Each structure stands twice: as C-alpha cells, then as structure tokens.
Amino acid sequence: MSTLDLPVCNGSETLFQPELLKRFDINGPRYTSYPTADRFHQAFNASHYAQVLKSDSVSSKPLSLYFHLPFCPNICYYCGCNKIITKDHGRSAKYIKYLAKEMALVTELMGMVGKKIPVTQLHWGGGTPTFLSHSEMRELMHQTKEHFELQEGGEYSIEIDPRRVTEADIILLAELGFNRISLGVQDFNLDVQQAVHRVQTFEETQAVLDWSRQHGFESASVDLIYGLPKQTPETFKDTVDAVIQMNPDRLSVYSYAHLPTVFKPQRRISESDLPVAADKLEILANTIDQLDGAGYVFIGMDHFSKPNDELAMAQKNGRLHRNFQGYSTQAECDLLAFGISSIGKVANIYTQNVRTLDEYYDLLDQKQLPTLRGLELNADDLMRRELIGELMCQFELDTVSFAKNHTINFETYFAAEIEELKGLEEAGLLVWQNKKIVIPTKGRLLVRRVAMTFDRHLRDSKTEAKYSKVV
C-alpha cells in the first residue's frame, strides 16, 4: 500500500510524536530549492546568467514568474524578508519602472522580443505587494503582459496584508488576473501582536477573505507562525479556532526562527518572551489536532489543506511539486524572478539578484542583469534535487524506478546515505517497503531531516550554515 493511501493528518497521536520531535528537532534547510540558497556564490555572475538565457536550454514549457515587491509601511519584528520600510509611493513607482526594464532585458536575451512567452504561474511577494497603488499595480501587470501571456488555468497568486486592503483592492486584483490569495495573520492574540508590532483584528481579516470569495478567487490561504513572543498553548489554540472559523482552503503554520544576528528587526524581540521548547511543541500538537478535527490534511512541512483542495489532490495523484513559493500543482518549470533579492531557476542554474535598490537601479541603467550570485547545478545536484523533491512532496521514493531513470546503481551511489538512514529507520522516521523509502505518518513532520541525509553540500560543508529548526 502506498503511504498516500493512508490518512495524511490523523490526529496528534500519529502525526505528532513528541519524543521524535525532541530528538530530531535540529537546524536544517527548508528545501524550497536544492542545492539551498546558502550554496550560491558570486563566482556565478550576470554573464553566466545571460549565457543561459541566450541558450536553447531555457525550457520551451510555460514559465513561472516571481516579482519581489519589498515595500512595507511599517515593520513587523519577526520578519526575515528583504523589505524597505517607507510610506513614499514615489519609491514604489520608480521600482515598477525598473522591473519593466529588467523584464525587457531578460526577454531580449532570450530572443523573445515581440513574442509573448506563456506563463502558468505568477506570484507577487514581499514586503507588502498591496503597498502599490492601483495605478502601480495596473502598470506592473501591463508591463508583464507586454512580454508574457498568462495561460488559462494557471496559478496567479499574491501575498496580502489584511490591514492594508480594501474591497476595491480585491476587485482590482481579480480584474488583473489573480486567482489565489495568501493572507498573513501570524496570531490573533493582542499581546502577541503588540510584541511583534503587528496589530490585526479578526474582523478585518475575515472581510478580506470574504471579498476574495465574492470576487472569484479560487483559493485562499492563511499564514500562521508559532513560537512568537508572548504565545502560549492556550492563546494560540484560540487563534487556530478563529482561523478554522474563517474556513480558508489552505493554511501554512510556520515555526518562528529567532535569528537576531541575521535579521536585525528581531533584535526588538526579547528572548525571555519566547515560548519555551515544551510549550512550542504543545502549540504544534494542539494545532495539528485542531486542524485534523476540522478536516484539514497535512500536505507536508508546514502546509495543510482541505481534502478537496488542488494541493491535496495533486499529492494523492503524485503530481505535487515544490519551488521557492512552497508547494504547487504546477509541473516543474523554469522560474524567472524579478526585483531585488529575488531568486530564479532556469535550466540547470539558480540566480539571485542584488539586495539593494541602488545596486539594482545602477546595473539596469547600464543595461546589465542585476545578478548578485548563483549556482550552476551538475548532474549530481540535478539528481539529488529530484530525489529530495520526491521525499518532500510524496513522502516516498521508489529507488528502483529512480535508479533506472538515472542509470545508476542506487545502493552503490548512495551507500553512505543508506548507512545513515539506518538510524532514522530505527527511530521510525522512515521504513523500507521492498526497494521503496517510505516516510510513515509519524515521521512526516521530520521529512526535512530525512532529506538532509541526501544533501551532499550539507555533508561536505566545512562551515555551519544558519538554518531554522526542523520543527
């Protein structure tokens, strides 16, 4: 029997295993990419990216687009995103013009001037994408459609701060072609909200969700964060109950990673206000139990959805994928990323843009790609990327089929990894079913730990990277 024939969220007595979580809650990558972004280097530069764009190796399949819109009117202390705190719309208007320059430069290098490149996935992230005025939103989508053609049935999503949105905004976003919406909530408890400098009411959040349904959005997702200052198992349980009442199609329940040496705003959070490890685990256990009781299924990592949602159906049918935006129903495709710090994936390379506006504007004024760093993947990287993706999305790997597809002897090629898996198998994080690696329900919250076994870069690294906790 495939593991996907089993319940994927079956109450805290199966999915939540406190002893396993305590034992294996180490720091590790989230695997939105493999190799992970901390492996990118500046020896890979704009000329390398340009060569790939000019080559025939760029996928002929429809593309995915990502736009990083970094502006926020105020700061949230927990946030680790690349953002610019401002209320000046002159800055965002200028930024839109330079996004248009970058799109023109990229499509010119691809030899696609005057042609519309098909797109099946588009995402506006931030920052706060709805910081943009209506005219700026219209202009950005107009410039996008000068170069790209959004295909029918695609995923076109945007991140929303419910505190900064009116019904008129939602109507405009639907008019522009967006069909999926992600609402940042984090926590509804006022003490927690004040501690992270983000006060947001249930009522204004519910209103945005209602508007999205009224105006044709196909899916609505809510983001929560556990482990924030002032949180307790009791208060977060109230938040989860409130979100269940809102009835979103999907939920993302992220573990807060307190890295004040990396993210300066987090220095305003007192570590003494953070929940202790036992309380954080209890918060997670309660959340899983509540979502299970409400009928949500566990997709993987921190994601839950209704059983009839596209993500759940894609996982059941073996069509679930994972990229920089998380889980997706869209097939593996090239990702063109625009704006500061954005990360793209084209053919066998990753590329990341510069992080500041001044660098970004200066390079584009010189008609140069604003590339900061990147990575060219070798055959081993590409194979391991596929393997880790299978584990993260399907919770299983048929090693016979995998070996045949890659013309390798699996036991020989991954001898060191198989040896390391023995300890995880003994702990219950995985089982072998003939030649198939299967992550049972009780190991799925720790799938990142299993994936880490196959991360050659992590194994060979001489320096300790800064990752969030696995749980």
C-alpha positions as CSV (number, residue, x, y, z in Angstrom):
1,M,0.0,0.0,0.0
2,S,1.3,3.5,-0.8
3,T,1.6,5.8,2.1
4,L,-0.6,8.2,0.3
5,D,-3.5,5.7,0.8
6,L,-3.2,6.4,4.5
7,P,-4.6,9.5,6.3
8,V,-2.1,12.3,6.0
9,C,-3.3,14.1,9.1
10,N,-4.7,11.7,11.6
11,G,-4.6,13.4,14.9
12,S,-1.7,14.2,17.2
13,E,-1.4,10.5,18.3
14,T,0.1,9.7,14.8
15,L,1.5,12.8,13.1
16,F,2.6,14.4,16.3
17,Q,5.3,12.3,18.0
18,P,6.8,14.4,20.9
19,E,9.8,12.1,21.6
20,L,10.8,12.0,18.0
21,L,10.4,15.8,17.6
22,K,12.5,16.4,20.7
23,R,15.2,14.0,19.5
24,F,15.4,15.3,15.9
25,D,14.5,19.0,16.2
26,I,17.8,20.2,14.8
27,N,18.5,23.1,12.4
28,G,18.1,22.3,8.8
29,P,17.2,23.6,5.3
30,R,13.6,24.0,4.2
31,Y,14.4,22.7,0.7
32,T,12.5,25.2,-1.3
33,S,15.5,24.5,-3.6
34,Y,18.3,22.0,-3.8
35,P,21.1,23.0,-3.5
36,T,19.9,25.5,-1.0
37,A,20.4,29.3,-1.5
38,D,23.3,29.4,1.0
39,R,25.3,27.4,-1.5
40,F,25.0,30.2,-4.1
41,H,28.3,32.1,-4.8
42,Q,29.4,35.3,-6.5
43,A,31.7,33.5,-9.0
44,F,28.4,32.8,-10.8
45,N,27.6,36.3,-12.2
46,A,25.4,38.1,-14.7
47,S,27.4,36.9,-17.7
48,H,26.7,33.3,-16.7
49,Y,23.0,34.0,-16.4
50,A,23.0,35.8,-19.7
51,Q,24.6,32.8,-21.5
52,V,21.9,30.5,-20.1
53,L,19.1,32.9,-21.2
54,K,20.6,33.1,-24.7
55,S,20.9,29.3,-25.0
56,D,18.4,26.7,-26.2
57,S,18.4,25.2,-22.7
58,V,15.7,27.5,-21.5
59,S,12.6,25.4,-21.2
60,S,10.1,25.5,-24.0
61,K,7.4,24.8,-21.5
62,P,5.3,27.6,-19.9
63,L,7.2,29.6,-17.3
64,S,6.7,30.7,-13.7
65,L,7.3,34.3,-12.7
66,Y,8.1,35.9,-9.3
67,F,8.1,39.6,-8.5
68,H,9.7,40.8,-5.3
69,L,7.9,43.9,-4.1
70,P,9.8,45.0,-1.0
71,F,7.9,48.0,0.3
72,C,6.1,48.0,3.7
73,P,4.6,50.9,5.5
74,N,5.7,49.6,8.9
75,I,8.0,46.9,10.3
76,C,7.0,43.5,11.8
77,Y,9.7,42.5,14.2
78,Y,9.6,38.8,13.4
79,C,10.1,39.3,9.6
80,G,13.2,37.9,7.8
81,C,12.2,39.2,4.3
82,N,14.2,41.7,2.3
83,K,12.0,44.8,2.8
84,I,12.0,48.6,2.7
85,I,10.0,50.5,5.3
86,T,8.5,53.6,3.7
87,K,5.3,55.5,3.1
88,D,6.7,57.2,0.0
89,H,4.9,55.9,-3.2
90,G,7.4,57.7,-5.3
91,R,9.8,54.9,-4.4
92,S,7.5,52.2,-5.5
93,A,6.6,54.0,-8.7
94,K,10.3,54.2,-9.6
95,Y,10.7,50.5,-8.7
96,I,7.9,49.5,-11.1
97,K,9.7,51.2,-14.0
98,Y,12.9,49.3,-13.2
99,L,11.0,46.0,-13.0
100,A,9.9,46.7,-16.6
101,K,13.5,47.4,-17.6
102,E,14.6,44.0,-16.1
103,M,11.8,42.2,-17.9
104,A,12.7,43.8,-21.2
105,L,16.4,42.9,-20.7
106,V,15.7,39.3,-19.8
107,T,13.3,38.6,-22.7
108,E,15.7,40.4,-25.1
109,L,18.5,38.0,-24.0
110,M,16.0,35.1,-24.5
111,G,15.5,36.3,-28.1
112,M,11.8,36.8,-27.4
113,V,11.3,40.5,-28.2
114,G,7.9,41.0,-29.7
115,K,6.8,37.5,-28.7
116,K,4.6,36.6,-25.7
117,I,6.1,33.9,-23.5
118,P,3.5,31.5,-22.0
119,V,3.2,31.6,-18.2
120,T,1.3,29.2,-15.9
121,Q,2.4,30.5,-12.5
122,L,2.9,34.1,-11.2
123,H,3.5,35.3,-7.7
124,W,3.8,38.8,-6.2
125,G,5.7,38.5,-2.9
126,G,7.2,41.0,-0.5
127,G,7.3,43.1,1.5
128,T,3.7,44.0,1.1
129,P,2.7,43.8,-2.6
130,T,-0.5,45.7,-1.9
131,F,1.6,48.7,-0.8
132,L,1.4,49.5,-4.5
133,S,-1.2,52.0,-5.6
134,H,-3.9,50.9,-8.1
135,S,-2.1,52.6,-10.9
136,E,1.2,51.0,-10.0
137,M,-0.5,47.5,-9.9
138,R,-2.0,48.1,-13.3
139,E,1.3,49.3,-14.7
140,L,3.2,46.3,-13.4
141,M,0.7,43.8,-14.8
142,H,0.6,45.8,-18.1
143,Q,4.4,45.6,-18.4
144,T,4.2,41.9,-17.5
145,K,1.7,41.2,-20.3
146,E,3.9,43.1,-22.8
147,H,6.3,40.1,-22.5
148,F,4.3,37.2,-21.1
149,E,0.9,35.6,-21.7
150,L,-0.9,34.2,-18.6
151,Q,-2.4,30.9,-19.6
152,E,-5.9,29.8,-18.7
153,G,-5.9,27.5,-15.6
154,G,-2.7,28.9,-14.2
155,E,-1.8,29.8,-10.6
156,Y,-1.7,33.5,-10.1
157,S,-1.2,34.4,-6.5
158,I,-0.4,37.4,-4.3
159,E,0.5,37.9,-0.6
160,I,-1.9,40.1,1.3
161,D,-1.6,42.1,4.5
162,P,-5.2,42.3,5.6
163,R,-4.6,45.6,7.4
164,R,-3.7,47.3,4.1
165,V,-6.5,46.1,1.8
166,T,-10.0,47.4,0.8
167,E,-12.6,45.6,-1.2
168,A,-11.7,47.9,-4.1
169,D,-8.2,46.4,-4.0
170,I,-9.5,42.8,-4.2
171,I,-11.7,43.7,-7.1
172,L,-8.7,45.2,-8.9
173,L,-6.6,42.1,-8.2
174,A,-9.2,39.9,-9.6
175,E,-9.5,42.1,-12.7
176,L,-5.7,41.9,-13.2
177,G,-5.9,38.1,-13.3
178,F,-5.0,37.0,-9.7
179,N,-6.9,33.9,-8.6
180,R,-5.2,32.9,-5.4
181,I,-4.6,34.9,-2.3
182,S,-2.4,34.4,0.8
183,L,-3.3,36.3,4.0
184,G,-0.7,37.0,6.6
185,V,-2.2,36.5,10.1
186,Q,0.6,35.0,12.3
187,D,-1.5,35.3,15.5
188,F,-4.8,37.0,16.6
189,N,-3.8,37.4,20.3
190,L,-3.3,41.1,21.0
191,D,-0.4,40.6,23.4
192,V,1.5,38.7,20.8
193,Q,0.6,41.2,18.1
194,Q,1.9,44.1,20.1
195,A,5.1,42.1,20.9
196,V,5.8,41.7,17.2
197,H,4.5,45.2,16.1
198,R,1.6,43.9,14.0
199,V,-1.9,44.5,15.4
200,Q,-4.5,43.0,13.2
201,T,-8.2,42.1,14.0
202,F,-10.1,39.0,13.2
203,E,-12.8,41.2,11.6
204,E,-10.6,42.9,9.0
205,T,-9.0,39.6,8.1
206,Q,-12.4,37.9,7.7
207,A,-13.5,40.8,5.5
208,V,-10.6,40.3,3.1
209,L,-11.3,36.6,2.9
210,D,-15.0,37.2,2.2
211,W,-14.2,39.7,-0.5
212,S,-11.8,37.3,-2.2
213,R,-14.6,34.7,-2.4
214,Q,-17.1,37.2,-3.6
215,H,-14.9,38.3,-6.4
216,G,-13.9,35.0,-7.9
217,F,-10.6,34.0,-6.2
218,E,-10.3,30.2,-6.5
219,S,-8.2,29.6,-3.3
220,A,-7.4,31.5,-0.1
221,S,-4.6,30.6,2.2
222,V,-3.8,31.8,5.8
223,D,-0.3,32.0,7.3
224,L,0.3,31.5,11.0
225,I,3.6,31.5,13.0
226,Y,4.1,29.5,16.2
227,G,6.9,30.3,18.6
228,L,6.4,34.1,18.7
229,P,6.8,36.1,21.9
230,K,4.0,36.0,24.4
231,Q,2.4,33.0,22.8
232,T,1.1,30.2,25.0
233,P,-0.6,26.9,24.0
234,E,-3.9,28.4,25.2
235,T,-3.7,31.6,23.3
236,F,-2.6,30.0,20.0
237,K,-5.3,27.5,20.3
238,D,-7.8,30.4,20.3
239,T,-6.1,31.7,17.1
240,V,-6.3,28.4,15.3
241,D,-10.0,28.1,16.3
242,A,-10.6,31.6,14.9
243,V,-8.8,30.7,11.6
244,I,-10.8,27.4,11.3
245,Q,-14.0,29.6,11.7
246,M,-12.7,31.6,8.7
247,N,-12.6,28.4,6.7
248,P,-9.6,29.0,4.4
249,D,-8.7,26.5,1.7
250,R,-5.1,26.2,2.9
251,L,-3.0,27.0,6.0
252,S,0.7,27.4,6.4
253,V,1.8,27.1,10.1
254,Y,5.4,28.2,10.2
255,S,7.8,27.8,13.1
256,Y,9.4,31.1,14.1
257,A,13.1,31.1,13.6
258,H,14.7,33.6,16.0
259,L,17.9,34.7,14.3
260,P,18.6,38.2,15.6
261,T,22.2,38.2,14.4
262,V,20.9,37.7,10.8
263,F,17.6,39.7,10.9
264,K,18.0,43.0,12.7
265,P,14.3,43.7,13.4
266,Q,14.2,40.5,15.5
267,R,16.6,42.2,18.0
268,R,13.5,44.1,19.2
269,I,12.1,40.8,20.5
270,S,13.0,39.8,24.0
271,E,14.2,36.2,24.0
272,S,12.6,35.9,27.5
273,D,9.2,36.4,25.9
274,L,9.6,33.4,23.5
275,P,7.7,30.2,24.5
276,V,9.9,27.5,26.0
277,A,10.5,24.4,23.9
278,A,7.9,22.3,25.7
279,D,5.2,25.0,25.1
280,K,6.2,25.3,21.5
281,L,5.8,21.6,21.0
282,E,2.4,21.7,22.8
283,I,1.3,24.5,20.5
284,L,2.2,22.4,17.5
285,A,0.4,19.3,18.9
286,N,-2.7,21.3,19.6
287,T,-2.7,22.9,16.1
288,I,-2.4,19.5,14.4
289,D,-5.2,18.1,16.5
290,Q,-7.4,21.1,15.8
291,L,-6.8,21.1,12.0
292,D,-7.4,17.4,11.9
293,G,-10.6,17.8,13.7
294,A,-11.7,20.4,11.2
295,G,-11.0,18.1,8.3
296,Y,-7.7,19.5,7.0
297,V,-5.0,17.2,5.7
298,F,-1.3,17.5,6.2
299,I,0.4,18.3,2.9
300,G,4.0,18.4,4.2
301,M,6.4,20.7,6.0
302,D,4.1,23.4,7.5
303,H,1.2,23.1,5.0
304,F,-2.3,21.9,5.5
305,S,-5.3,22.0,3.1
306,K,-8.9,20.8,2.7
307,P,-9.0,17.3,1.3
308,N,-10.6,18.5,-2.0
309,D,-8.1,21.3,-2.5
310,E,-5.8,21.2,-5.5
311,L,-2.7,20.6,-3.3
312,A,-4.3,17.5,-1.6
313,M,-5.5,16.1,-4.9
314,A,-2.1,16.7,-6.6
315,Q,-0.3,14.9,-3.7
316,K,-2.8,12.0,-3.9
317,N,-2.2,11.7,-7.6
318,G,1.6,12.0,-7.4
319,R,1.6,15.4,-9.1
320,L,2.7,17.7,-6.2
321,H,5.7,19.9,-6.8
322,R,7.8,22.3,-4.6
323,N,9.5,25.5,-5.5
324,F,10.6,28.8,-3.9
325,Q,6.9,29.7,-3.2
326,G,6.3,26.3,-1.5
327,Y,4.0,23.5,-2.7
328,S,2.4,23.8,-6.1
329,T,0.3,21.8,-8.5
330,Q,2.2,23.2,-11.5
331,A,4.7,20.9,-13.2
332,E,8.4,21.6,-12.8
333,C,9.2,24.7,-14.9
334,D,11.7,27.5,-15.3
335,L,11.2,30.4,-12.9
336,L,12.1,33.9,-13.9
337,A,12.5,36.2,-10.9
338,F,12.4,40.0,-10.9
339,G,13.3,42.6,-8.3
340,I,15.8,42.9,-5.6
341,S,17.0,39.7,-3.9
342,S,14.6,37.6,-6.0
343,I,15.7,34.0,-6.8
344,G,15.1,32.4,-10.2
345,K,15.7,28.9,-11.6
346,V,16.4,28.5,-15.3
347,A,17.6,25.2,-16.9
348,N,20.3,23.9,-14.6
349,I,21.1,27.2,-12.8
350,Y,19.9,29.3,-9.9
351,T,20.3,33.0,-9.9
352,Q,19.7,35.7,-7.3
353,N,19.5,39.4,-7.7
354,V,21.3,42.1,-5.8
355,R,19.7,43.1,-2.5
356,T,19.6,46.9,-2.5
357,L,17.7,49.4,-4.7
358,D,20.8,51.4,-5.5
359,E,22.7,48.4,-6.9
360,Y,19.6,47.3,-8.8
361,Y,18.9,50.6,-10.4
362,D,22.6,51.2,-11.3
363,L,23.0,47.9,-13.0
364,L,19.8,48.2,-15.0
365,D,20.8,51.7,-16.1
366,Q,23.9,50.1,-17.5
367,K,21.7,47.5,-19.2
368,Q,23.2,44.8,-17.1
369,L,21.4,42.0,-15.4
370,P,21.2,42.8,-11.6
371,T,22.7,39.4,-10.7
372,L,24.4,39.1,-7.3
373,R,25.2,35.4,-7.2
374,G,24.0,32.0,-8.3
375,L,24.9,28.4,-8.9
376,E,25.2,26.0,-11.9
377,L,24.0,22.6,-11.0
378,N,25.9,19.5,-12.0
379,A,24.4,16.1,-12.8
380,D,24.6,15.0,-9.1
381,D,22.8,18.2,-8.0
382,L,20.0,17.7,-10.5
383,M,19.5,14.0,-9.5
384,R,19.5,14.8,-5.7
385,R,17.1,17.7,-6.4
386,E,14.6,15.3,-7.9
387,L,15.1,12.8,-5.1
388,I,14.6,15.4,-2.3
389,G,11.6,16.8,-4.1
390,E,10.0,13.3,-4.2
391,L,10.5,12.9,-0.5
392,M,9.2,16.3,0.4
393,C,6.1,16.1,-1.8
394,Q,5.2,12.4,-1.9
395,F,6.8,11.1,1.3
396,E,8.2,8.2,-0.6
397,L,10.8,7.2,-3.2
398,D,10.8,4.2,-5.4
399,T,14.6,3.6,-5.6
400,V,14.3,1.0,-8.4
401,S,12.5,3.4,-10.7
402,F,14.7,6.3,-9.7
403,A,17.9,4.3,-10.4
404,K,16.5,3.2,-13.8
405,N,15.7,6.8,-14.7
406,H,19.2,8.0,-13.8
407,T,21.1,4.9,-14.9
408,I,22.8,4.3,-11.6
409,N,23.0,1.6,-9.0
410,F,21.1,3.2,-6.1
411,E,22.7,1.1,-3.4
412,T,26.2,1.8,-4.6
413,Y,25.7,5.5,-5.5
414,F,24.0,6.3,-2.2
415,A,25.9,3.8,0.0
416,A,26.8,6.5,2.7
417,E,23.3,7.8,2.7
418,I,21.7,4.4,3.1
419,E,24.0,3.7,6.1
420,E,23.0,7.0,7.7
421,L,19.3,6.2,7.1
422,K,19.6,3.2,9.4
423,G,19.5,5.4,12.5
424,L,16.5,7.2,11.2
425,E,14.8,4.0,10.3
426,E,15.3,2.6,13.8
427,A,13.8,5.8,15.2
428,G,10.7,5.4,13.0
429,L,11.3,8.3,10.6
430,L,11.2,6.0,7.6
431,V,10.6,2.4,6.6
432,W,11.8,0.4,3.6
433,Q,9.0,-1.3,1.7
434,N,11.0,-3.6,-0.6
435,K,13.1,-1.1,-2.5
436,K,10.9,1.9,-1.6
437,I,11.7,4.5,1.0
438,V,8.5,5.5,2.8
439,I,8.0,8.2,5.3
440,P,5.2,7.0,7.6
441,T,2.8,9.4,9.1
442,K,4.7,9.7,12.4
443,G,7.8,10.8,10.5
444,R,6.3,13.3,8.2
445,L,6.9,16.4,10.4
446,L,10.5,15.5,10.2
447,V,10.8,14.8,6.5
448,R,13.4,17.6,6.3
449,R,15.7,15.5,8.5
450,V,15.4,12.6,6.1
451,A,16.0,14.9,3.1
452,M,19.1,16.2,4.8
453,T,20.7,12.7,4.5
454,F,20.8,13.2,0.7
455,D,22.2,16.7,0.8
456,R,25.7,16.3,-0.5
457,H,26.5,20.0,0.0
458,L,25.4,19.9,3.7
459,R,27.5,16.7,4.2
460,D,30.6,18.2,2.6
461,S,30.3,21.7,4.1
462,K,33.2,23.0,6.2
463,T,31.1,25.8,7.7
464,E,28.0,25.8,9.8
465,A,25.0,27.4,7.9
466,K,22.3,29.3,9.8
467,Y,19.0,27.3,9.3
468,S,15.8,27.3,11.2
469,K,14.7,24.4,13.4
470,V,13.3,21.4,11.5
471,V,10.1,21.7,13.6
